[in-house]
């Protein structure tokens, strides 16, 4: 790593997280978070200024160990997440717990562990939320509830840490052409139509804008919707 700004991006092995890593590469040295070592290593080689950072986000002990050597962090991007759809009547407690564990609890814990490093750098935290974090639709209860909670987490973190120079941005993309979206469309019984969705690169562009905003600007919330084409 060089003396450039340092960023940690979770969920970097594919989809939006991978696109974010590409978008940040010109301005940041990167820690690529995820569990797919092979994919992370390939991306690190491709970017040249990145190293894999493998950790199970649901394992508090592993997170503590993985963050122990990070003493300064300019940017933390939470892009990892899970989505399992279903009516409330058909969604068991196990799904609720697993959804919250990754989409909320892991985000809170990783942020907590890295707050000293973020405070040192007067850094930025970016939460990749969802349109479901603004509106809950039938069949989306567990996922939407986790994203509403993630939005609340971001709001509280911003209020608590702004005096320490930390900026917090919630990004709410609409449907995006990723493998996760493909699985969602299968669960909904619909067709995967990438031409009708956002590209991961468009979401990544918004993240880069927030990450590289001048010191006078604090982008608190970004909502992105697919344009009519």
N, C-alpha and C positions, 0 to 999 in steps of 0.2 A: 504494500500500500504506500501511496505517496502522501504529501501534505495537503492534497486536495480534500474537499468536503467528502465525508464518508456517509454512506446510506446503507441501511439494512432493509431489504425487501422480502417479505414473506410470500410464500406461494409463487416463487420466481421460476419454477420449472416449466410452467406452461401458461397459456391464456393471458389474462390481463397482467398478472405479475411478471411474466416474461417480457411483455411489451413495455412495461414500466422500466424494467432493467435496461432495455435498449434505449428508451427515451432519456434516462438519467445518465447513461454511460459517458456522454460528452462532458458532463459537469461534475460527476461524482465517482469516487471509488466505491465499489459495491461489495456488500456481503449478500450472497444469494441464498435466501432461506428456503428450506423445503426438506423433503425426505427422499426424493429421487436423486441419489448421489450421481448416477450416470448423466442424467439430464442437466443437473446443476454444473457438473464438471465440463460438459460440452458447451454450455452457455458461457461459463467462465473463460474457456479457451477462445470462444468466438469474440467475446467482448475485450479481453486482454487486460482489463483493469478491475477484475472481479475475482472473488474466491467463494467457493461453496461454504455455506453455513448450515449444516444439517442438524436438525433438532426436532423432536416430537413435541409439538406445541401443547399437547395435552399432558405432558410429563413435566411437572414442576421442577423436579430434581434435575432433569436433563436441561431445562431452560436455565436454571441457576448456574449450572456448570458452563453452558454455552455462552452466557453473557458475562461471565466473570472477568474476562480479559478485555472487554470493551469499555474503555475509560472516557471516550469522547465519541459522540454520535450526532451528526448534523441533521440526519433525516431518518425517520422510521416510518416505513410504509407497510401497513397491515393489508395484505391482499389475499391471504389464505382464507378459505371459508368453505362451508359445506351447505348443501341444500337438499332437503328431502320433502317432497310435497305430499299432501294428503289432507282429507277432511279431518276436523277435530275428532269426530266420532271414530275415526280409523287410525288415529295417531297415538301410539302408546307412549308412556313416560320415557322409555328408553330413547326414542327419537328426540323428544324435547331436551333431554339431558345432553345427548351427544351434540345436538345443534348448538345449544348454549355453551357447551364446553369449548368448542372450537371458535364459534363466531363472537363470543363475548368474554368468557372467562380467560381463555388463552391470550386474547388481546389485552385484557386488563393486566394479567400477570406479566407478560413480556414487557409491556409499557412500564409497569412498576419497577421491574428489575433494571430497566435501562434509563429511568428518570435521572439518576446522577450523571450519566454520560450525556443525556440530552440537555440537562441544565448547564453543564460545563460549556457546551457548544451553543447554547441558546438556540436549540434546534427546532425542528418541525416534526409533527406527527400527522400522518395522513391515513385516514381510515377509508378503505374502499367499502362503502356501504351498498345501497341498492335503491331502486325505486320502491322496493318493498319496505324500505325503512321510512317511507313517507305515507304509504297507503297499503293497507292489508286487504287482499282479495280472497275469495273463497278458495280453499285448498292450500293456502299459503300460510296458515296460522303460525306454525312453529318457526319457519324461516323469517317471516315478517316480524314476529315478536322479538326474535334475536336481533334483527336489524334495527328495530325501534330502540331496543336496549343499547345497541352499539352507538346509535345517535346520541342517546342520553349520556353514555360514557364519554363520548367526545365533548359534549357540551360541558359536563362537569370538569373534565380534564382541562379544558380551555380556561374555565373560570378559576380553577385552582392554580394553574401553572403560568398564566399570562404574566404575572409579576416576576417570574423567573426567566422571562424572555422566550418561552416556548409557544409556538404557534400550532394550532390544531385545526385541521381541515377535514370535513366529512365530504366524500365524493359519492354522489348518488347516480350511478349510470342506469339507463334503461337496459333492455335486452341487448346483449352483446354476443357476438359470434365466437363462442368458446365451446370447449368440450362440455363444460358444466351446463351451458345453455342447451346443448344437444340432449343431454340427459333430462333436463327440465321439460323440453318439448315432448320427449318420449313419455314422461310421466303424465303430461297433460293430454296425451293422445293427439298431438298436433304435429305438423310438419316443421322441420328445421329449415328456416329460410334466412340464411346469412346475409343475403342482399337487403333484407328488411331491417337488419339490426345494426347497432354500432360495431365498429371494428375495435379490437383491443387497443390498436394504435391511437384511436381517437380518445379513448379513456386515458391512455398513458400520456397523451399530450396535455390533458387537463391537469394531471398529477404533476407533470414537469413544470407547468405554469405556476402552480401553487408552491412547489418546492423551490423554484428560482425567483419567487417574488421579491421585490426589493424590501429593505428593512422597514419601509413606511407602510407596507401593505400586509394585511392579515386576511387571507381568503378563508372564511369560516365554513362556507358550504358551497359546493358546486353540484348542480343538477344537470345531467346530460340526457337528452332524449334522442332516439333515432330520428333523422329528418325524413320527411316524405320524399320518396324517389320514384 
